[in-house]
Each structure stands twice: as structure tokens, then as C-alpha cells.
Amino acid sequence: MARPVSWFPRLPALARSVSESARSHYTCSDLERLFEIQPRSAQMLMNLLPAVRIGKSLLVEREALAALLDRLAAAEDPARELAA
């Protein structure tokens, strides 16, 4: 059985925070702080999103992250949607 995702209960607040944010891109460390997750979990989340490499950093666009969070928030089973 897979471990429950710790930030699922906060999906609506996370989606709102990202969609209202002034920042255009998020790094892996930004995701760690925002989602309150460990580096490996943040990297796994980054792998689900289209990322752009700038130097040594991977960045995801705010719109892509917001779209993922909106899709998960609207899903009947966010865990299944995340795994798909």
C-alpha cells in the first residue's frame, strides 16, 4: 500500500497560493517549501511537470504547476490522478 500524500488535504490552498502568486517559475527548493515535502518528493513532483533547465536549475512554470494542482483538486481520486 502506498503512503498517503501529505499535502493532499491542503490541495485547495496550494492551488490558490500558486495561481495567485506573482512568481513565474518554481525551483525544486520552492516546491519543498511550498508543499512542505522532502527533496526526493519535490524532485518526483518536478518530474510530473514540464521543466526548463536554466544553468544547473530546473524550473517549472507557474501555469503548469497551477494546472496540475487544479486538476488534482477537481479529481475524485487525486492519488490516482497523480499516478497517471
Secondary structure, DSSP 8 states (H G I E B T S, - for coil): -----TTGGGHHHHHHHHHT---SEE-HHHHHHHHT--HHHHHHHHHTS-EEEETTEEEEEHHHHHHHHHHHHH-SSHHHHHH-
